[in-house]
Every structure is written in structure tokens, then in C-alpha cells.
């Protein structure tokens, strides 16, 4: 291979290219200029593109930074939005680890486990705005716990087990979590 040789070329079109075409932009710079000159128009189009929810009345109550208020009076729940796109019976998470083979968690299983975890968190007194910390590796159970917190409206913070103790303590001490979710073990390498 020589310098300048093409190494890879994407197949198909990107979502960004499709979006630019649908809005009539011929290049990225035009899109960028519109996005900073017409904040309301740009962000309303993103809201609609991703079908975030019912069309909001206003996009921006005030643009002064810091303190801008986006989509005033609108509430969005990430977990609800994720599960709106669920495909019953299809794989939601494909996972493997050094101690277990490749496996799948279906959308139905993910929804059920998330609901059960959210119910458990509520029984422990977790409410909207409470902080929940997780000391867990990148496993499906971490996703379940995150979605459960999001469904309640709790604030999520996590650290992987490979973080050193001082880092974890510093991070979690800052947010004063109501609940700590932790793994009982962890294997890496």
C-alpha cells in the first residue's frame, strides 16, 4: 500500500447526508451556518427527525449562555424513548465476556428486567432527581440498571471496576448517591 491509496470507502449514505439533502443543503458548511443562525429551526428539525415526542410549542425560551432554556415545558424520558423503538423478540443487546459465550438479551427481556430493577429501586426509596451510582463493568445488567434509573428520572453515574479506588471515591463523593449498585466480582484479562 502506498501513501494516498484508498483504504476504505463507506457503503451507502450517511444519516447526515440524507438529512442535508432533505433540508436542501449542498455541503456541511451550509448546514452548520443554518444550525447556528436559526437555532429554533435547526433544533426543531432534529426533534422531528428523531421523533422525540409530540411537537413542542417552543424550542428555545432564551438563548443566553449559560442558562439557555431548551424546549420549555417539555419532558423527555430516555428509557421511554428507547423502548418505543423496541422490536419484540429481536435482540436488544448482544454480549460476551471472558467467562461466558456470546449471548443475547431480547427487547422483551430488557424491558422486563428494567421494570423489575426500577421497581426495586423505588422500593429502596429512589425518586426522580435522586442520584444512583454504579460500580459495574460493561455488562447487560449495567444497561438494565441505567435504563431503570432513567425510567424513574434518577441521575446516573458509573465507574468501571478498573478505575482505581481514589478515582471512584472522588467521583461518587461529589454526587452523594442515594444508592450504590456494585458488581460482586469482575474479570479482565
Helices and strands as residue ranges (DSSP letters): H 15-23, H 28-37, H 39-49, E 60-62, E 69-70, H 78-84, E 91-97, E 100-106, H 107-123, E 131-135, H 140-152, E 155-159, H 165-175, E 179-182
